[in-house]
Amino acid sequence: MRTYEITIKPTAGFGTLLKGDTIFGHFCWQGAYDEKLFGKDLDSLLSNYKTKPFAIFSSAYPRFCIGTSHYYAFKTPSLPPDEMFNLPEDKKQRIEKRKDNKAKNWMVLSKNKRFSSFKELSFLPDSALLEDIKANVSEDTRKRLRKAGTNKFITSFSQSHNKINRLVGTTGMEGFAPFTVEQHVFLPETELVLFVGIDENTTNIDKIKLGLQQIGYTGFGKDASAGLGRYELGEIDEIDLSKMGNNTPNACYTLAPCVPEKDTFTEMYFTPFTRFGRHGDVLAKSGNPFKNPIIMADEGGIFKPRDSEVLNKPYIGRAITDISKSEPKSVAQGYSLYIPVKVEV
């Protein structure tokens, strides 16, 4: 499996966050409607997905530049604070330091520099990450940001919607009352990166690029028909994630929500994430558009395998099946690419 880094440039707000499993679902719809994309139908593409995934998508992360150096901002790992921060011995100071560190929800990695311990890295709150990202945007954008007074690179808010009863031309009860949908807007000129692992016996980076371009053109996630979820693709580079972390690892830092294999890991540190899935496209209007809920480990999880052989494979997790009564062949991505790390817990 070869891994690529793909740059995404948002051109609109998003109704759905760019998480790996959702990106995979959108990509499969591209293959379902365009067999030329892979040279085979989707059923054939997914026939070996349980043992040999054709593609694994990470969630999207911000990338920025300071001087001539490029950096990624990943989610702070779900680890005990002592593993990530140098905390003072004094109890009172230790408590205060822990409170400060709770706000540091971003972990910054240099693109071309390996790290051996989390304690070597910088951890930033939203406001500090925003300042680093702002260094790369135009002066006009900086002025707009100062006027808006924002302190986050991605702002979330509730967008009001109305359903109109066409018989009476107004809103009302019985399903036509106003409702709200959460929307996420990125800092103007923000660059995001997506990591994609590819089985080149099945597909290649040109086909992945085409599928992602089509998603960006038509829109990703909720309210795509209203103009949300648009983006453009930037440069694409091959990358070796194993060269970003420890060269003698004993654990995995995951880059997408995943469902870890049973009896494979001795220690697991993660934030539970429940995916209440729903079908898209024509199945969204079926008698039962909802999928069965899936409890996943959110990105930023740490997994210590029982056997070091697990670390010879560039991903962990498994395929998720039997999730839909409307479409029994539905599959969800429970896999995740990872950065190899070393932890003492």
C-alpha positions in Angstrom: 0.0 0.0 0.0 1.3 3.4 -1.0 0.3 6.6 0.8 -0.4 10.0 -0.6 -0.9 13.5 0.8 -3.6 15.4 -1.0 -4.2 19.1 -0.5 -7.8 20.3 -0.2 -8.7 24.0 -0.5 -12.3 24.7 0.9 -14.3 27.2 -1.2 -17.5 27.0 0.9 -18.8 26.1 4.3 -19.4 22.5 5.2 -22.5 20.8 6.7 -20.5 17.7 7.4 -16.9 17.5 8.8 -14.3 15.9 6.6 -13.8 12.6 8.5 -12.2 9.6 6.9 -15.1 7.2 7.0 -17.5 9.7 5.5 -15.1 10.6 2.7 -14.8 6.9 2.0 -18.6 6.7 1.7 -18.8 9.6 -0.7 -16.0 8.1 -2.8 -17.9 4.8 -3.1 -20.9 6.6 -4.5 -18.6 7.9 -7.2 -17.6 4.4 -8.1 -21.2 3.2 -8.0 -22.2 5.7 -10.7 -19.0 5.7 -12.8 -17.5 2.2 -13.4 -14.9 3.8 -15.6 -13.4 5.4 -12.4 -12.0 2.0 -11.4 -12.5 -0.1 -14.5 -14.9 -2.3 -12.5 -18.2 -2.2 -10.7 -18.4 -1.3 -7.0 -19.3 -4.8 -5.9 -16.1 -6.1 -7.4 -14.1 -3.4 -5.8 -15.5 -4.2 -2.4 -15.3 -8.0 -2.8 -11.9 -8.2 -0.9 -12.5 -5.1 1.3 -12.5 -7.1 4.5 -9.0 -8.4 4.0 -7.5 -6.0 1.5 -9.0 -2.5 1.3 -8.5 -0.7 -2.0 -8.2 2.7 -0.4 -8.2 4.1 3.2 -8.9 7.8 3.7 -7.8 9.8 6.7 -9.7 12.7 8.1 -8.7 16.2 6.9 -6.2 18.3 8.9 -4.9 21.9 8.6 -1.5 22.5 7.1 0.5 25.7 7.3 3.9 27.2 6.7 6.2 29.1 9.0 9.1 30.6 7.0 10.1 27.8 4.7 9.0 24.9 6.9 5.6 23.1 6.5 3.6 21.9 9.5 0.6 19.7 10.2 -1.9 20.3 13.0 -3.3 16.9 14.2 -5.7 16.3 17.0 -4.1 16.0 20.4 -3.8 12.3 21.3 -6.2 10.7 23.7 -3.5 10.1 26.3 -2.9 10.8 30.0 -1.4 14.3 30.4 1.8 13.0 31.9 2.6 11.2 28.6 2.4 14.4 26.5 3.4 17.2 28.8 6.2 17.9 31.3 4.2 18.6 34.4 5.7 20.2 37.6 6.0 18.1 40.8 4.2 20.7 43.0 0.5 19.6 43.3 -1.0 23.1 42.9 1.2 24.0 39.9 0.4 20.6 38.4 -3.3 21.1 38.6 -3.0 24.6 37.0 -0.8 23.2 34.3 -3.3 20.5 33.5 -6.1 23.0 33.2 -4.0 25.0 30.7 -3.1 21.9 28.7 -6.8 20.9 28.3 -7.3 23.7 25.9 -4.4 22.5 23.7 -6.4 20.5 21.3 -3.9 20.6 18.4 -0.6 18.7 18.1 1.9 20.3 15.6 4.2 18.1 13.5 6.9 19.2 11.1 6.5 17.7 7.7 10.1 16.7 7.3 11.1 16.0 10.8 10.7 12.7 12.8 9.7 12.9 16.4 10.5 10.3 19.1 8.3 11.5 22.0 5.1 13.5 22.3 6.9 15.7 24.8 9.1 17.0 22.0 6.1 18.5 20.2 4.2 21.7 20.4 0.5 21.6 21.5 -1.6 24.6 20.7 -5.1 25.8 21.5 -7.4 27.1 18.7 -6.3 30.7 19.1 -2.6 29.9 18.8 -3.1 27.7 15.8 -5.1 30.5 14.2 -2.2 32.9 14.6 0.2 30.5 12.9 -2.2 29.9 10.0 -2.9 33.6 9.6 0.8 34.2 8.8 0.1 32.5 5.4 -3.0 34.4 4.3 -3.3 37.7 2.5 -3.5 41.0 4.2 -7.1 41.4 3.1 -8.0 38.2 4.8 -6.2 39.3 8.0 -8.3 42.5 8.0 -11.5 40.6 7.6 -10.5 38.3 10.5 -9.6 41.2 12.8 -13.0 42.7 12.0 -14.8 39.4 12.7 -12.9 38.9 15.9 -12.7 35.1 15.4 -10.2 33.0 17.4 -10.6 29.7 15.6 -9.5 28.5 12.2 -12.8 26.7 11.8 -16.0 28.3 13.1 -19.2 26.3 13.8 -22.7 27.8 14.0 -26.3 26.8 13.6 -27.9 27.7 10.2 -31.7 28.2 10.2 -33.7 26.4 7.6 -37.4 26.3 6.7 -39.5 23.6 5.1 -42.3 25.1 3.0 -45.6 23.4 2.7 -46.3 23.9 -1.0 -50.0 23.5 -0.5 -50.4 26.6 1.7 -47.1 28.3 0.8 -45.9 28.7 4.3 -44.2 26.9 7.2 -46.2 25.3 10.0 -46.5 22.1 12.0 -46.4 18.5 10.9 -42.8 18.5 9.6 -42.8 22.0 8.1 -41.6 23.9 11.1 -38.2 25.8 11.0 -35.2 23.8 12.0 -31.4 24.3 12.3 -28.4 22.6 10.8 -24.8 22.9 12.1 -22.5 24.5 9.6 -18.7 24.7 9.7 -16.7 27.5 8.0 -13.0 27.4 7.5 -10.6 30.3 7.7 -10.3 31.9 4.2 -7.3 30.5 2.3 -7.0 27.5 4.7 -5.2 24.5 3.3 -6.2 21.1 4.5 -4.5 17.8 3.9 -5.9 14.3 3.4 -3.9 11.2 3.6 -4.9 8.3 1.4 -3.5 4.8 1.4 -3.9 2.9 -1.9 -3.7 -0.7 -3.0 -2.2 -0.1 -6.4 -3.2 -3.6 -7.6 -6.8 -2.3 -7.5 -6.6 1.5 -8.2 -4.1 4.4 -8.5 -3.7 7.9 -7.4 -5.1 9.4 -10.7 -8.4 7.6 -10.1 -8.5 8.7 -6.5 -7.8 12.3 -7.6 -10.6 12.2 -10.1 -13.1 10.8 -7.6 -12.2 13.5 -5.0 -12.4 16.2 -7.6 -15.9 15.1 -8.5 -17.0 15.2 -4.9 -15.5 18.7 -4.5 -17.4 19.9 -7.6 -20.8 18.5 -6.5 -20.4 19.1 -2.8 -19.6 17.1 0.3 -22.0 16.1 3.0 -25.1 17.9 4.2 -26.7 20.6 2.1 -24.4 20.0 -0.8 -27.4 20.9 -3.0 -27.5 24.3 -1.3 -23.9 25.1 -2.1 -22.0 23.6 0.9 -19.1 21.2 0.9 -17.3 22.6 -2.1 -13.5 22.4 -2.4 -10.7 22.3 -4.9 -7.7 20.0 -4.9 -4.1 21.2 -4.7 -0.9 19.4 -5.0 -0.5 15.6 -4.5 2.6 14.1 -3.1 3.6 10.6 -2.0 4.4 10.4 1.7 5.7 7.8 4.1 3.9 8.2 7.4 6.3 5.8 9.2 9.0 8.4 8.8 7.1 11.0 10.7 7.0 9.1 14.0 9.3 7.1 16.2 11.7 4.7 14.5 11.3 2.1 17.2 7.5 2.4 17.8 5.3 0.4 20.1 1.9 2.1 19.3 -0.2 3.7 16.6 -1.6 7.2 16.5 -4.7 7.0 14.3 -5.6 9.6 11.6 -9.3 8.6 11.1 -12.2 7.2 13.1 -11.7 3.4 13.2 -13.0 0.1 14.7 -9.9 -1.7 16.1 -9.6 -5.4 15.6 -10.5 -7.7 18.6 -7.8 -9.2 20.8 -5.1 -7.3 18.9 -4.2 -4.4 21.3 -3.0 -4.5 24.9 -3.8 -0.8 25.6 -6.2 1.5 23.8 -6.6 5.2 24.5 -9.3 6.9 22.5 -12.4 9.1 22.5 -15.6 7.1 21.7 -17.3 8.4 18.6 -20.8 7.1 17.5 -21.5 7.3 13.8 -25.2 7.6 13.3 -25.0 6.8 9.6 -27.5 7.7 6.9 -27.6 6.7 3.3 -27.0 9.3 0.6 -28.2 9.8 -2.9 -31.3 7.8 -4.0 -31.2 5.7 -0.8 -31.7 8.9 1.3 -35.3 8.8 0.1 -35.8 5.0 0.8 -38.2 3.7 3.4 -35.4 3.4 5.9 -32.5 5.7 5.0 -30.7 5.2 8.4 -27.8 2.8 9.0 -27.2 1.0 12.2 -25.1 3.1 14.7 -21.4 2.3 14.8 -19.3 3.0 17.9 -15.8 4.0 16.7 -12.6 5.2 18.2 -12.2 8.8 17.0 -9.1 10.1 15.3 -6.2 10.8 17.6 -6.5 7.4 19.3 -3.4 5.5 20.7 -3.3 1.7 20.2 -0.5 -0.6 21.6 -0.5 -3.9 19.8 0.2 -7.3 21.4 2.4 -8.3 18.5 4.9 -5.9 16.9 4.0 -7.5 13.5 0.9 -5.3 13.5 3.2 -2.3 13.0 4.5 -3.8 9.7 1.1 -2.9 8.1 0.4 0.8 7.4 -3.1 0.7 8.8 -5.2 -0.8 11.6 -8.9 -1.6 12.0 -11.4 -3.5 10.0 -14.3 -3.3 7.5 -17.8 -2.8 9.0 -20.7 -4.7 7.4 -24.3 -5.5 8.2 -25.1 -1.9 8.8 -28.1 -1.4 6.7 -31.5 -3.0 6.1 -32.1 -0.9 2.9 -28.9 -1.9 1.3 -27.4 -5.1 2.9 -24.2 -4.8 0.9 -23.3 -1.5 2.5 -19.8 -1.2 3.9 -18.3 1.4 6.3 -14.6 2.2 6.6 -13.4 1.0 10.0 -9.8 1.2 8.9 -7.3 4.0 9.8 -3.9 5.0 8.6 -1.6 5.8 11.5 1.7 7.4 12.6 4.0 5.0 14.5 4.7 6.4 18.0 6.3 5.3 21.3 4.4 5.6 24.6 5.2 4.4 28.1 1.6 3.9 29.4 
